[in-house]
Amino acid sequence: MNKDHTLNDKHQLQFLASSRQKDCNAVIEKYFDNYYTIQLITSGELFLAYDNNECVIKAPCIFTCYPGVRIRFHKMEHSVEPWEHYHIAFRGSKVQEWTASGLFFHGEKQLDSLDQYLEKMISIMDIYNTGEAWAIERICARIESLLADLAHDQHHQHKPKWLKVCIENITLYETPDYQQLARKCHCSLSHLRKMFREVMGVSMHNYWLAMRLRRACEMMNNEKNTLETIALDLGYNDGPFFSKQFKKHYGVNPKDYRKSLFDFTNHP
């Protein structure tokens, strides 16, 4: 099923299509002109190639398709297990933002755990198919959350000691003391900032900001939490500033995002 939903008039994100196939036999060989996809395989074994870079991937695995290269993938001939496949397709300036920050990656990533990513993909598809008023805003937030979780998990098992120190000392509820962090990591602040961005794909400050705003989204699921309470709990003394940061990050203000959660719950 194909639709075309756009996140506001600035074309930050256009959601184009989604699909799920329990026994997929597709043979894909093409350029993905002017759009991007996230592909999740939950069972089976595939041949995958970006131009002349060929590999074999096994479920569970996530890979992306993007403009600029000829991409091929299909089920391996010897694979007995059915190929179960999920995909979402989108385009827009939001994708360039994710790419610049390091969230949207080019290639494949093997997954240690499937459940959280499968749940997010299904959630994105289900919201998309409702066609409700704030579907695209919620989809945008969930794609970003999926990419952020994937980036975090990929670095989690092999984090260098200095990165563990940073993550352990960056908390939701107070502005990090970056100079103190640098001292704990035994390096200069400029060097720490550079290393953090190279490894995590985002600055330390934006990492902290994203943590706070993801927590805000979680708290909004509880109707007892007012927006004022959420802002104060996360250390925002200025409600309008909280709203401004939330809208800049997710493309929708917290009041409308909150409303969409309960509109969706009441109208399945």
C-alpha positions in Angstrom: 0.0 0.0 0.0 1.5 3.3 -1.1 0.7 6.8 0.3 2.5 10.1 0.5 2.5 11.7 3.9 4.6 14.8 4.5 5.9 16.3 7.8 4.7 19.9 7.5 5.1 22.2 4.5 8.9 22.2 4.7 9.1 18.6 3.4 11.2 17.4 6.3 10.0 13.9 5.8 7.8 12.2 3.2 6.8 8.7 4.1 6.3 6.7 0.9 5.6 3.1 1.6 5.9 0.1 4.0 5.6 -3.7 3.6 5.9 -6.9 5.4 6.3 -10.3 3.8 6.6 -13.6 5.7 7.9 -15.7 2.8 9.7 -13.2 0.5 11.1 -14.2 -2.9 11.9 -10.8 -4.3 14.9 -10.2 -6.4 16.0 -6.5 -6.1 18.5 -4.9 -8.4 18.2 -1.1 -8.9 19.1 2.4 -8.0 17.1 3.9 -5.2 16.7 7.3 -6.8 15.7 10.1 -4.5 14.5 7.9 -1.6 15.7 5.9 1.3 14.6 2.6 3.0 15.2 0.7 6.1 15.0 -3.1 5.6 14.7 -5.6 8.4 15.0 -9.3 7.9 13.8 -11.5 10.8 14.5 -14.9 9.3 16.5 -16.2 6.3 19.8 -15.5 4.6 20.4 -12.9 1.8 22.9 -11.9 -0.7 23.4 -8.2 -0.5 25.6 -5.9 -2.7 26.2 -2.2 -2.9 27.8 -1.7 -6.4 30.7 -4.3 -6.2 30.8 -4.6 -2.5 29.1 -8.0 -1.9 28.2 -9.8 1.3 25.9 -12.4 2.8 23.7 -11.4 5.7 21.7 -13.6 8.1 18.7 -12.7 10.2 18.3 -10.8 12.4 19.8 -7.9 10.4 18.9 -4.3 9.4 20.3 -2.8 6.2 19.6 0.5 4.3 19.0 1.4 0.7 19.9 4.9 -0.5 20.7 7.0 -3.6 24.1 6.8 -5.4 24.8 3.1 -5.7 23.3 0.1 -7.4 21.8 -2.1 -4.8 21.1 -5.8 -5.2 19.6 -8.3 -2.7 17.8 -11.7 -2.9 17.5 -14.9 -0.9 20.5 -17.2 -1.0 19.8 -20.3 -3.1 20.9 -22.8 -0.4 18.9 -21.1 2.3 16.1 -23.4 3.6 14.6 -21.0 6.1 11.9 -18.7 4.7 12.9 -15.0 4.2 10.8 -12.8 6.4 11.1 -9.2 5.4 9.9 -5.7 6.6 10.7 -2.4 5.0 9.8 1.3 5.2 10.6 3.9 2.6 10.9 7.7 2.9 12.7 10.8 1.7 13.1 14.5 2.7 15.5 16.9 4.4 15.1 15.1 7.7 17.0 12.1 6.2 19.9 14.4 5.4 19.8 15.6 9.0 20.0 12.0 10.2 22.8 11.2 7.8 24.8 14.3 8.9 24.4 13.4 12.5 25.5 9.8 11.9 22.1 8.2 12.7 21.2 7.1 9.2 23.9 4.6 8.2 24.9 3.2 4.8 25.1 -0.6 4.8 24.1 -3.5 7.0 24.1 -4.1 10.8 23.8 -7.4 12.4 21.4 -7.4 15.4 22.0 -9.2 18.7 18.4 -8.7 19.7 15.4 -8.6 17.3 12.4 -7.8 19.5 12.8 -4.0 20.0 13.5 -3.3 16.3 10.7 -5.5 15.1 8.3 -3.8 17.5 9.4 -0.3 16.3 9.0 -1.3 12.6 5.5 -2.7 13.2 4.6 0.4 15.2 5.7 2.6 12.3 3.7 0.6 9.8 0.6 0.5 11.9 0.7 4.3 12.5 1.2 4.9 8.8 -1.8 2.8 7.9 -4.2 4.7 10.2 -3.8 7.9 8.2 -4.6 9.9 11.3 -3.8 13.6 11.6 -0.5 13.3 13.4 0.7 10.0 11.9 3.8 11.4 10.1 5.0 13.3 13.2 4.8 10.1 15.2 6.4 8.1 12.5 9.3 10.6 12.2 9.9 10.3 16.0 9.9 6.5 15.9 12.3 6.2 12.9 14.7 8.5 14.7 14.3 6.5 17.9 15.0 3.3 16.0 18.1 4.7 14.4 19.3 6.1 17.8 18.7 2.8 19.5 20.6 1.0 16.8 23.5 3.4 17.0 23.6 3.0 20.8 23.5 -0.8 20.7 26.2 -1.1 18.0 28.6 0.8 20.2 27.5 -0.6 23.6 29.5 -3.8 23.6 32.8 -2.4 22.5 32.8 1.1 24.0 36.2 2.5 24.9 36.7 3.3 28.6 36.5 7.1 28.0 33.1 6.7 26.3 31.8 4.6 29.2 32.8 7.4 31.5 31.0 10.0 29.4 27.8 8.0 29.1 27.8 7.2 32.8 28.1 10.8 33.7 25.7 12.3 31.2 22.3 12.3 33.0 18.9 13.4 32.1 18.3 15.9 34.9 21.2 18.3 34.8 23.4 20.0 32.2 26.6 18.0 31.8 29.9 19.6 33.0 31.8 18.9 29.9 35.1 20.3 31.3 34.8 17.9 34.2 34.0 15.0 31.9 37.2 15.8 29.9 39.2 15.7 33.1 37.7 12.3 34.0 38.7 11.1 30.6 42.2 12.5 30.9 42.1 14.5 27.8 41.3 18.0 26.6 37.7 19.1 26.0 38.2 19.7 22.3 39.7 16.2 21.9 36.9 14.6 23.8 34.3 16.4 21.7 36.0 15.2 18.6 36.3 11.6 19.8 32.7 11.5 21.0 31.3 12.7 17.6 33.4 10.3 15.7 32.2 7.3 17.7 28.6 8.3 18.5 27.9 10.3 15.3 26.5 13.2 17.3 27.9 15.9 19.7 27.8 15.3 23.4 25.3 18.1 23.9 23.0 16.8 21.2 23.3 13.3 22.7 22.2 14.7 26.1 19.4 16.7 24.5 18.1 13.6 22.6 18.1 11.6 25.8 15.9 14.2 27.6 13.5 14.6 24.7 13.1 10.8 24.3 12.3 10.7 28.0 9.7 13.4 27.5 8.0 11.3 24.9 7.9 8.3 27.2 6.4 10.5 30.0 3.7 11.8 27.7 2.3 8.2 27.4 1.0 8.7 31.0 -2.0 11.0 30.9 -1.4 12.0 34.6 1.8 13.7 33.6 1.1 17.3 32.5 3.4 19.0 30.1 4.4 21.4 32.8 5.3 18.5 35.1 7.3 16.8 32.4 9.3 20.0 31.6 10.1 20.6 35.3 11.0 16.9 35.9 13.5 17.1 33.1 15.0 20.3 34.5 13.3 22.9 32.2 12.4 25.9 34.3 11.1 27.6 31.1 8.1 25.8 29.5 8.3 27.7 26.2 12.0 26.8 25.8 11.1 23.1 26.4 8.4 23.4 23.7 10.9 25.1 21.3 13.5 22.4 21.7 10.9 19.6 21.4 9.5 21.1 18.2 13.0 21.6 16.7 13.9 18.0 17.4 10.7 16.3 16.4 9.0 18.7 14.0 5.9 19.1 16.2 5.2 20.9 19.4 4.7 18.7 22.6 1.0 19.7 23.0 0.1 18.4 19.5 2.4 15.3 19.9 0.7 14.5 23.2 -2.8 15.0 21.6 -1.9 12.6 18.8 -1.0 9.8 21.3 -4.4 9.7 22.8 -6.3 10.4 19.6 -4.6 7.3 18.2 -5.3 5.3 21.4 -9.0 6.2 21.3 -9.4 5.5 17.6 -7.6 2.3 16.6 
